[in-house]
Amino acid sequence: MKTILVIGASGFIGGHLTRQLLAEGYVVRCLARKPAKMNPLAQAGAQLVPGDITDPASLQAALAGVDAVYISIQTLVPQHSRTQGQDFMAIELNGLQNIVDACQFNQVHRLIYVTFLGTHPQAASAWARERWQAEQLLLNSSLAVTVIRPGMIVGVGGQGFDMLASNGGRRLAIVIGRGQQRFRCIAIDDLIYYLVGVLADSRTYGQAYDVGSNDVLTMNQLIDVAADVLGRPHPAKLHIPTVLLSVAAPLIEWISKASKGGIQGALDGMKSDMIGQPEPIRAILPRVLLTNRQAVERALHPN
């Protein structure tokens, strides 16, 4: 496999993935809804092609001559104007079907999709249930699909980690919910290792894998670890009930121009632990993973 299309390269995971693929000698093409945002990747050697998952014609053009495609998208955030008012998961499901169709049109068989730990048809969170449906859409297609499900990703630039690290540096941390949701953590470099590692491994075709280290910590504990690494005392924590934000969710979506249901989807994601079972992929791609504390230290003190 020589030429790879990354859909979602402007995001945290997609950007790291693109740089690693380039470093390993792949030709990397990035679908660019906003090309100016991706100039650093172009300067690193990536090809930028205009397109959007809601535009089938642009996907067909982007996938021409490609050997494999990665999908790391986040439809919670504001989307194209033509999708305004649409449910955030409807946008994603329709977009994934467009990608499958474009892959079949161009005879691209290999596809890797990034979701998150906790997807399940009976999950308490509607977001997790619908993400499971998205996984099934791909796994039941004619393509050679691998699904990778990370938990809390540790790395500067990740929205969740940046908020966590910011809280760790304060005297008073603002925490949505009770702070008792549990997360299996993974360093961004370890996640990228798995994403690149499965690319040409046929044993992973048609499979979904949970990925993460052995550490499972609550949000409150994760904030305290960040404080330790920053050399700060553990902050006091002000817990904001999710029900209050749920009431305001439609207004927040309207102000931020987020996709319909996006804010509530994020709140729904706080209903369940993100733990999973990472053993299956470890048997295929062995690696000594960083602990959460080691990952936080590497992220906050890279030198």
N, C-alpha and C positions, 0 to 999 in steps of 0.2 A: 504494500500500500504506500503510495507516494504522495498523492494529493488529498488533503483533508479539508473539509469545510467545517468551520466552527460557527454554529448559530448561538449567539449570546456572548460573543467575544468581548463586547464592551463591558461585561459584568466582571465581578470579582473572580469567580472560578474560570470563566472563559478566557479572561486575560492571562492568567497564570498558565492555563492549559496551552494557549496559543504560543506563548514564549517557550514552553518546554518542547512542544512539537517542533518549533523552528530550531531549537538547540540540538534536537536529535536528527535534523536533516530533512524533515518533511517539508513539502510545499504546502503552505497553509493559506487557505482562502477564508475570509471572514465576511459573513453577511452583515452589511452595514445599513441600519436604518438611519443613523446619523453619522455619516463618515467623519465629520470633523472631530467627533468624540474619540475616534479611533486612530488618530494620526500617530501616536506613539507606537502602535502595533505596526502600522505601515512603515514607519522608520526602522522598526526591528526586522522588517522583511516580509511581513504578511501582505497578501493581496486583499484589497477591499473591493467588494462587489455590492452594488446597491440592491436592497431587497428587504422584505418583511415577511413574516410567517403568514400574514393575512393576504399576501399577494402571490397567488399560484404561479403566475408567469415569471415573476422575479426569482422564485425558488427553482423553477425549471432551468433558468439561465445560470443561476449560481451553482447548480449541481452538475452541470455539463462537464464531463471529463474528470469527475471526482471519484475517489476510491472509497471514501468513508466519510461519515458526518457525525459530529458531536452536537448535542442539543443541551444547552444549559441556559434556560430562559426563566424569566420571572415576570409573570403577567399580573402580579399585584401592583406593579408600578404603572404610571401613566403610559398609555399606549397611543397608537396612531389615531388621528382625529376620526377616521372612519369607523373605529371600534368604540368610540365614546358612547357610554350608556350600556354597553354590553357587559355581561357577567364575566369576571376575570378568568374563570375556568372554562367557560364557553369559548373565549378567545383562544386559550391554550389548546383545547381539544380540536377546534377547527384548524388551528395552525399546524398541529401535529398531523392531522389527516392530509393537509396540503403538502407537508414534507414527505409523507409516505408516498403520495401520488407522484411527487416530483422525483423521488428516488426510483420508483418503478419506471417512470418515463425515461430516465437516464441510465437505468440498469445499475444503480448504486445499491449494493446489497448490505453494506455494513453500517450500523447505526448504534451509537452509544448515547444514552439519555440519563441526565442527572436529575434526581428528585430529592427526597429526604427520608430519614428514618421515620417509621411509624405509619406508612401508607398501608391501608387495609380496608377491605370492603365494609367492615363493621366498625371502623374507627369512630371515636366520639366526635372527632373534628370533621366537618363537611369538607374542608380543604384536603385532609388526608384521604378521605373516601374518594374524592374526585381525582386526586393525583394517582390513586390506585387504578381508577378507570383509564387514566391517560397511559399508565404503564401497560395495561392490558391491551389497549388499542395498538400499541407498538409491538408488544410481544406476540400478538395474534395476527400481525401482518405477515407478509411473505418475506420480510427482511431478516437478516441476522442481527438481532437486537440484544444488547446488554444494558441493563438498568443498574445504575450505581446510586445507592442511598446513603449519603453522609449525614451525620448528626451535626452538632455544633462545630463549625469550621473555625479554626484558630488561625488568624492572620490579619495583619493590618490591611484595611481596605474592605474587609468583609463587614457588612452593615451590622450584623449581630455582634461580632467581636468588637467593633469600634465602640458601640454603645456600652458593651460590658466593660471595656478598658476605661472608658470615660467615667463610668460609675465607680470603678475601682480607685480612681484618683480623687474622688470627692469625699467630703465629710458626710454628706447625705446622699445616698444612692436612691434614685427614683426607679422603682421596679413595678412593672405591670403584672398584676396578679399577686399571689402569695409568695412567689419566689421559690416554690417547692417543686416545680416541674423539673424532671431529671433529664439530663442530656449525656449521651455518649459523645465524646469529643474527638476531633481529628485535626491534626496540623494540615495546613493547606498543601505543603510539600508531600505529605503522605497521601492525601487525596489525589493529587496529580499523578503520583506513582501508580496508583490503581487505575486511574483513567487511561493513562498511556499503556499500562501493562496489559489491559484486556483487549487492546485494539486488534492485534493479530492472533489472539489466542482463541482458537475455535471451541475450546472447552467452555468458554463463557457465553457462547451464542445461545440465545433463548433463555437467559438466566437473569435474575435480579439479585443483587448483592447488597447487604448492609455493610457499611465500612466505618471503622472507628477504633480507637485505642481501648485499653481496658478500663479507663477512667469513666465513671458515671457520676456526675455531680449535679446538684441542684443549681438553679440560677443564683441563689444567695451564696452558695459555696464558690461558684465561678467568679463572682464579683470579689470575694475575699481573696482568692488566689491572685487575681489581677492586682489587688491592693498590695499583697505581699511582694509581688515581683516589682511593683513600682516603689516599694519601700514606704508605703503609707499604712496607717492604721486601718483596720477593717471599718468601713463606713457604717453609720446607722442607715437603716433602710425604710423608706417610705413606700408602702405597697399600695398601688392604685387598683381598686377593684375593676376587673374587666367589664363588669356590667355597666359601669359608668361610661366607659369608652364605647361600648356597644350602642348605647343610646345616641352617642354623638357620631357614630361611624358614617352615616350618610352625609352629614355636613362636612366631615373631614374629607371624604371622598370628593365631594363637590369642590371644596376649596383647593385640594391638591391635584384635582383632575385625575385621580386614580381610577382604575377600572371598577365597574360596579361590583360591590361585594368584596373588594380587595382588602379594605381595612378590617371588615368582619372576618374575612378569611384568615388574616394574620392573627386575630384574637382567637379564632377557633383553633389555630395551631397550638395554642397554649393550654389546651384542654388535656393533652396526652403527653406522656413521657416519650422521649426519643432515645430508645435504647437499642433495640434490634438484636441481631445475632450475627456478629462479624466473622465467626469461625470459618464458614464455607470459602470465602475468598482468600482467607489466610492460607488455606491448604493449597491454593493454586498459585498465589503470589506472596510468598513468605517475605516478611520484612519486619525489622524491629521498629515498631512505631514509637514516636515521641509520646511521653506522658503529657497530660494537659499542662502541668507546670512547666515542663521543658518546652512545649510548644509556645506557651505564653512568653517565656523568657526569650526565646528566639525571635518572636514577633516584636516584643517591646524593646529588646536590647540586641539588635541584629549584629552588632560588632563585638 
